[in-house]
Amino acid sequence: MTDNKHENGDFIDAHAAARARIPEGVKRSVVHATFSLERTYDASVTRVWKALTLPEAKAQWFGAPPEELEVLESNMDVRPGGRERLKGRWVSNVVSTFDATYYDVIENERLVYCYEMHLDDHKISVSIATLQLQAVGKKTRLMLTEQGAFLDGYDDAGSREHGTNELFDKLGTVLSQ
């Protein structure tokens, strides 16, 4: 480094900007957690895959009802290197952002993606999630393993697991229609 510059850009300024986003009095911390969930849905692997990977299908179960969450941004590109983003404002005025990158996409078998979660301008977690699908007769077993780093005081991995369980329940309701 010379003149406080990193050969790949302004590393020092980027670090200072990241530190500036941490509210006064918040102590830096990282809590790691892993959880696994499994569901068996009365639907074909192809149908479950579409519910996970097609924007209009995923919008039916991923997120919250419109009276609770105003969607500000929503886009999805499920392919290796593709991105997904869902940003919305809750009735409490808090803005949450799910920002994902897909790394492994094997149609009807597996999705691996990393994602960040933000509440307002505060990054609260970074996770890697692996979804696997397996045919069980005419049904589908969906298995999720998520490994998360919960940041700077947001160490509630139990809430993430609880929320994911609720989303998988909503997915089951959509698939049963």
LONUBA-388497 format. One record per residue: residue in one letter; residue number from 1; x, y, z of N, C-alpha, C, O in turn. Coordinates in steps of 0.05 Angstrom, whole numbers. Example, Ala and Ser with C-alpha at 12.3 -4.5 7.8 and 13.67 -1.06 7.14 Angstrom:
BEGIN
R   residuo   num       nu       nv       nw      cau      cav      caw       cu       cv       cw       ou       ov       ow
R         a     1      264     -114      156      246      -90      156      264      -66      156      285      -66      169
R         s     2      257      -45      142      273      -21      143      258        1      157      268       23      161
//
This chain:
BEGIN
R   residuo   num       nu       nv       nw      cau      cav      caw       cu       cv       cw       ou       ov       ow
R         m     1       17      -24        0        0        0        0       18       25        0       38       26       14
R         t     2        9       44      -16       22       70      -16        0       91      -15      -21       87      -27
R         d     3        5      112       -1      -14      134        1      -42      125       10      -62      134        0
R         n     4      -43      105       29      -68       94       39      -86       82       17     -110       81       21
R         k     5      -74       73       -4      -90       61      -26      -82       32      -28      -59       24      -24
R         h     6     -102       16      -34      -98      -13      -39      -97      -16      -70     -110       -1      -84
R         e     7      -81      -34      -79      -78      -37     -109     -105      -43     -122     -108      -38     -146
R         n     8     -125      -53     -108     -151      -59     -120     -171      -37     -113     -195      -42     -116
R         g     9     -163      -14     -105     -182        8     -100     -176       21      -74     -154       17      -62
R         d    10     -194       38      -65     -189       54      -41     -198       38      -16     -219       43       -5
R         f    11     -181       20       -8     -187        2       14     -192       17       41     -211       11       55
R         i    12     -176       37       46     -178       52       72     -204       66       73     -218       65       93
R         d    13     -212       80       51     -237       95       51     -261       76       54     -280       82       67
R         a    14     -260       53       40     -281       33       42     -284       23       71     -306       20       81
R         h    15     -262       18       84     -263        8      112     -274       30      130     -291       24      147
R         a    16     -266       54      126     -276       77      142     -307       80      138     -321       85      157
R         a    17     -316       77      113     -344       79      107     -360       57      121     -381       62      132
R         a    18     -349       33      121     -362       10      134     -364       15      164     -385       10      176
R         r    19     -343       25      176     -343       31      205     -364       53      211     -376       53      233
R         a    20     -367       72      193     -385       95      198     -414       86      199     -431       99      211
R         r    21     -420       63      187     -448       53      187     -456       41      213     -480       36      218
R         i    22     -437       35      230     -443       22      256     -452       44      275     -437       63      280
R         p    23     -476       42      286     -486       62      305     -467       66      329     -454       47      337
R         e    24     -467       90      339     -452       96      363     -459       77      386     -482       71      391
R         g    25     -439       66      399     -443       48      421     -448       19      414     -449        2      433
R         v    26     -449       12      389     -453      -16      382     -425      -29      381     -407      -20      367
R         k    27     -423      -51      395     -397      -65      396     -397      -85      374     -416     -100      369
R         r    28     -374      -87      360     -371     -106      338     -372     -134      350     -360     -140      371
R         s    29     -386     -152      336     -387     -180      345     -396     -197      321     -408     -187      302
R         v    30     -390     -222      323     -400     -242      304     -408     -267      319     -392     -277      335
R         v    31     -432     -276      314     -442     -301      326     -448     -319      302     -463     -312      284
R         h    32     -436     -343      302     -440     -362      281     -462     -382      290     -463     -390      313
R         a    33     -478     -390      271     -499     -410      276     -505     -425      251     -503     -415      229
R         t    34     -513     -450      255     -521     -468      233     -547     -481      240     -551     -489      263
R         f    35     -565     -482      221     -590     -497      226     -598     -512      201     -590     -504      178
R         s    36     -613     -533      204     -623     -549      182     -653     -553      185     -663     -557      208
R         l    37     -667     -551      163     -696     -555      163     -703     -575      141     -688     -578      121
R         e    38     -724     -590      145     -733     -609      124     -763     -608      123     -777     -608      144
R         r    39     -774     -609       99     -802     -611       94     -807     -631       72     -790     -635       55
R         t    40     -830     -645       73     -839     -661       51     -865     -649       41     -884     -647       56
R         y    41     -865     -642       16     -888     -629        4     -902     -649      -15     -889     -664      -29
R         d    42     -928     -647      -16     -944     -664      -34     -945     -650      -61     -966     -641      -70
R         a    43     -922     -649      -74     -919     -636     -100     -894     -648     -113     -876     -658     -100
R         s    44     -893     -647     -140     -870     -658     -155     -846     -641     -150     -847     -618     -142
R         v    45     -823     -653     -155     -797     -638     -153     -798     -614     -172     -789     -592     -165
R         t    46     -808     -618     -196     -810     -596     -215     -827     -573     -204     -819     -549     -208
R         r    47     -849     -579     -192     -866     -558     -181     -853     -543     -158     -855     -519     -156
R         v    48     -839     -558     -141     -825     -545     -118     -802     -528     -129     -798     -505     -120
R         w    49     -788     -538     -149     -766     -523     -161     -776     -496     -172     -764     -475     -167
R         k    50     -798     -497     -186     -809     -473     -198     -817     -453     -175     -814     -429     -178
R         a    51     -828     -463     -153     -836     -446     -131     -811     -432     -118     -814     -411     -107
R         l    52     -789     -445     -121     -764     -434     -109     -749     -415     -129     -735     -397     -120
R         t    53     -754     -419     -155     -736     -405     -174     -750     -387     -194     -736     -371     -207
R         l    54     -776     -387     -196     -790     -369     -214     -800     -345     -198     -814     -349     -177
R         p    55     -794     -321     -206     -801     -297     -190     -831     -296     -183     -838     -290     -160
R         e    56     -849     -300     -202     -877     -298     -196     -887     -320     -177     -905     -315     -162
R         a    57     -874     -343     -178     -882     -365     -160     -870     -360     -132     -884     -364     -112
R         k    58     -845     -351     -131     -833     -346     -104     -847     -323      -90     -849     -323      -65
R         a    59     -857     -303     -105     -870     -280      -93     -895     -288      -77     -905     -274      -60
R         q    60     -906     -312      -83     -930     -321      -70     -925     -330      -41     -943     -331      -25
R         w    61     -900     -337      -35     -895     -348       -8     -871     -334        6     -869     -336       30
R         f    62     -853     -321       -8     -829     -310        3     -834     -280        8     -837     -265      -10
R         g    63     -836     -273       33     -841     -245       40     -864     -244       60     -871     -263       74
R         a    64     -877     -221       60     -899     -216       79     -923     -205       63     -919     -196       41
R         p    65     -946     -206       75     -970     -195       62     -967     -165       57     -953     -151       71
R         p    66     -980     -155       35     -977     -127       28     -985     -107       50     -974      -85       51
R         e    67    -1002     -115       68    -1010      -97       90     -988      -95      111     -989      -77      128
R         e    68     -968     -113      110     -946     -112      129     -920     -102      116     -903      -90      130
R         l    69     -917     -106       90     -892     -100       77     -897      -87       49     -910     -100       32
R         e    70     -887      -63       45     -888      -50       19     -863      -58        4     -841      -50       13
R         v    71     -866      -72      -18     -842      -80      -34     -831      -56      -48     -845      -43      -64
R         l    72     -806      -50      -43     -792      -28      -56     -776      -37      -80     -773      -22     -100
R         e    73     -766      -62      -79     -750      -73     -101     -752     -103      -99     -751     -115      -78
R         s    74     -754     -115     -123     -756     -144     -124     -745     -153     -151     -756     -145     -172
R         n    75     -723     -169     -151     -713     -180     -176     -700     -207     -170     -691     -211     -148
R         m    76     -699     -224     -190     -690     -251     -186     -679     -262     -212     -692     -262     -232
R         d    77     -654     -273     -211     -641     -285     -234     -626     -310     -224     -603     -308     -215
R         v    78     -640     -332     -224     -629     -357     -213     -612     -371     -234     -622     -386     -251
R         r    79     -586     -367     -232     -566     -380     -248     -539     -375     -233     -538     -357     -217
R         p    80     -519     -392     -238     -493     -386     -225     -484     -358     -231     -482     -350     -254
R         g    81     -479     -343     -210     -472     -314     -213     -495     -296     -213     -492     -271     -213
R         g    82     -520     -307     -215     -544     -290     -215     -550     -279     -188     -539     -289     -167
R         r    83     -566     -259     -187     -572     -245     -162     -602     -245     -156     -619     -248     -174
R         e    84     -609     -243     -131     -636     -239     -122     -636     -217     -101     -619     -216      -84
R         r    85     -656     -200     -102     -658     -178      -83     -688     -173      -77     -704     -170      -95
R         l    86     -694     -172      -51     -720     -165      -42     -717     -144      -21     -705     -149        0
R         k    87     -727     -120      -26     -724      -98       -7     -752      -87       -2     -768      -82      -21
R         g    88     -759      -83       23     -785      -74       30     -786      -58       55     -769      -60       73
R         r    89     -807      -41       58     -811      -25       81     -834      -36       98     -857      -39       87
R         w    90     -829      -43      123     -849      -54      141     -866      -32      152     -859       -8      150
R         v    91     -889      -39      163     -907      -19      174     -893       -3      196     -901       20      202
R         s    92     -873      -14      209     -858        0      229     -838       21      217     -825       35      232
R         n    93     -837       22      190     -819       39      175     -791       28      172     -774       41      159
R         v    94     -785        5      184     -759       -7      180     -757      -19      152     -777      -31      143
R         v    95     -735      -15      139     -731      -26      112     -713      -50      115     -691      -49      126
R         s    96     -722      -73      105     -706      -97      105     -698     -104       76     -713      -99       57
R         t    97     -673     -114       73     -663     -121       47     -650     -149       48     -633     -154       64
R         f    98     -660     -166       31     -648     -193       26     -633     -190       -1     -646     -184      -21
R         d    99     -607     -195        0     -590     -191      -24     -573     -216      -28     -555     -221      -12
R         a   100     -580     -232      -48     -567     -259      -52     -553     -261      -78     -559     -247      -98
R         t   101     -533     -279      -78     -519     -287     -103     -519     -317     -104     -513     -331      -85
R         y   102     -527     -328     -127     -529     -357     -131     -502     -367     -141     -489     -355     -158
R         y   103     -493     -389     -129     -467     -401     -136     -469     -428     -149     -453     -435     -166
R         d   104     -489     -443     -141     -493     -470     -152     -522     -474     -158     -539     -473     -140
R         v   105     -529     -480     -183     -557     -483     -191     -558     -509     -208     -550     -509     -231
R         i   106     -569     -530     -196     -573     -555     -210     -603     -559     -211     -616     -566     -191
R         e   107     -615     -556     -234     -644     -556     -237     -657     -581     -225     -648     -603     -229
R         n   108     -677     -576     -209     -693     -596     -196     -677     -612     -175     -687     -632     -165
R         e   109     -653     -603     -168     -637     -617     -148     -626     -599     -126     -629     -606     -102
R         r   110     -613     -577     -133     -598     -562     -113     -594     -533     -120     -591     -525     -143
R         l   111     -596     -516      -99     -589     -488     -101     -570     -481      -78     -575     -489      -55
R         v   112     -549     -467      -84     -531     -457      -63     -527     -427      -68     -520     -419      -90
R         y   113     -533     -412      -48     -530     -383      -50     -521     -371      -24     -524     -382       -3
R         c   114     -508     -348      -27     -500     -332       -4     -517     -307       -3     -525     -296      -24
R         y   115     -524     -298       21     -540     -273       22     -534     -257       47     -525     -267       67
R         e   116     -538     -231       43     -536     -211       65     -564     -202       72     -582     -200       55
R         m   117     -568     -197       98     -593     -185      107     -585     -158      119     -566     -155      134
R         h   118     -601     -138      112     -598     -111      123     -624     -102      136     -646     -109      126
R         l   119     -622      -88      158     -645      -74      170     -637      -44      168     -617      -36      180
R         d   120     -652      -29      153     -644       -2      146     -616       -3      134     -612      -18      115
R         d   121     -598       12      143     -571       12      132     -551       -6      147     -527       -5      142
R         h   122     -562      -23      164     -544      -40      181     -545      -69      171     -565      -82      171
R         k   123     -521      -78      164     -518     -107      156     -520     -123      181     -504     -119      200
R         i   124     -540     -141      182     -544     -157      207     -534     -185      204     -529     -199      224
R         s   125     -530     -195      179     -520     -222      176     -511     -228      148     -518     -214      129
R         v   126     -494     -248      146     -485     -259      120     -488     -289      123     -478     -301      142
R         s   127     -501     -302      104     -506     -331      106     -500     -345       80     -500     -333       58
R         i   128     -495     -371       82     -495     -389       59     -517     -409       64     -520     -421       85
R         a   129     -533     -413       43     -556     -431       45     -554     -452       23     -547     -446        0
R         t   130     -560     -477       30     -561     -499       11     -588     -511       12     -597     -521       33
R         l   131     -602     -511      -11     -628     -524      -13     -625     -548      -31     -613     -547      -53
R         q   132     -635     -571      -22     -634     -596      -37     -662     -607      -40     -678     -606      -21
R         l   133     -668     -617      -64     -694     -629      -69     -690     -659      -75     -671     -666      -89
R         q   134     -709     -675      -65     -707     -704      -70     -735     -715      -73     -753     -710      -57
R         a   135     -739     -729      -95     -765     -742     -100     -769     -764      -80     -752     -781      -76
R         v   136     -793     -765      -68     -802     -787      -50     -829     -796      -61     -850     -786      -53
R         g   137     -828     -815      -80     -852     -822      -94     -861     -798     -110     -846     -787     -126
R         k   138     -886     -790     -106     -897     -766     -120     -894     -741     -104     -902     -719     -113
R         k   139     -881     -743      -81     -876     -720      -64     -847     -710      -67     -831     -723      -80
R         t   140     -841     -688      -53     -814     -677      -54     -805     -671      -26     -819     -658      -10
R         r   141     -781     -680      -20     -768     -673        5     -750     -649       -1     -733     -650      -18
R         l   142     -754     -627       14     -737     -603       12     -720     -602       38     -731     -602       60
R         m   143     -694     -601       34     -675     -599       56     -659     -573       54     -649     -567       33
R         l   144     -658     -559       76     -643     -534       77     -622     -536       99     -627     -545      121
R         t   145     -598     -527       92     -577     -522      113     -568     -494      109     -561     -485       87
R         e   146     -569     -479      131     -560     -451      130     -539     -446      151     -541     -455      174
R         q   147     -517     -433      143     -496     -426      161     -494     -395      160     -490     -383      139
R         g   148     -496     -383      183     -497     -354      184     -477     -342      203     -468     -354      223
R         a   149     -469     -318      195     -453     -301      213     -471     -277      220     -478     -261      202
R         f   150     -478     -275      245     -497     -254      255     -480     -232      267     -463     -238      285
R         l   151     -484     -208      258     -464     -187      262     -473     -165      282     -496     -157      283
R         d   152     -453     -156      297     -454     -131      312     -479     -128      329     -494     -108      328
R         g   153     -484     -149      346     -506     -148      365     -531     -162      355     -549     -167      371
R         y   154     -533     -168      329     -556     -183      319     -548     -212      320     -540     -224      300
R         d   155     -552     -224      343     -542     -252      347     -566     -271      351     -564     -290      367
R         d   156     -587     -266      337     -611     -282      342     -616     -301      319     -635     -299      304
R         a   157     -598     -321      317     -601     -342      296     -627     -357      300     -638     -367      280
R         g   158     -637     -359      324     -663     -372      329     -686     -359      314     -704     -372      305
R         s   159     -685     -332      313     -706     -318      298     -704     -324      268     -724     -327      255
R         r   160     -680     -327      258     -677     -333      229     -688     -361      224     -702     -365      204
R         e   161     -682     -380      241     -693     -407      237     -723     -407      239     -737     -419      223
R         h   162     -734     -392      259     -763     -390      262     -776     -378      237     -796     -388      227
R         g   163     -764     -356      227     -775     -343      203     -773     -361      179     -792     -361      162
R         t   164     -752     -376      176     -749     -395      153     -770     -417      155     -782     -425      135
R         n   165     -775     -427      180     -796     -446      184     -823     -435      175     -839     -449      161
R         e   166     -829     -410      182     -854     -398      173     -856     -396      143     -877     -400      131
R         l   167     -834     -388      130     -834     -386      101     -838     -414       88     -853     -416       68
R         f   168     -826     -434       99     -830     -461       88     -859     -471       93     -870     -486       76
R         d   169     -872     -462      115     -900     -468      119     -917     -454       97     -935     -466       86
R         k   170     -910     -429       91     -925     -414       70     -920     -428       43     -939     -429       27
R         l   171     -896     -437       38     -891     -451       13     -909     -476       11     -920     -482      -10
R         g   172     -911     -491       34     -929     -514       34     -958     -507       28     -972     -522       14
R         t   173     -967     -485       39     -995     -476       34     -998     -470        4    -1018     -478       -8
R         v   174     -979     -456       -8     -981     -449      -36     -980     -475      -53     -996     -477      -72
R         l   175     -963     -493      -46     -961     -518      -62     -986     -536      -59     -991     -552      -77
R         s   176    -1001     -533      -38    -1025     -549      -34    -1049     -538      -49    -1070     -551      -50
R         q   177    -1047     -515      -60    -1070     -502      -75    -1072     -512     -103    -1090     -504     -118
//
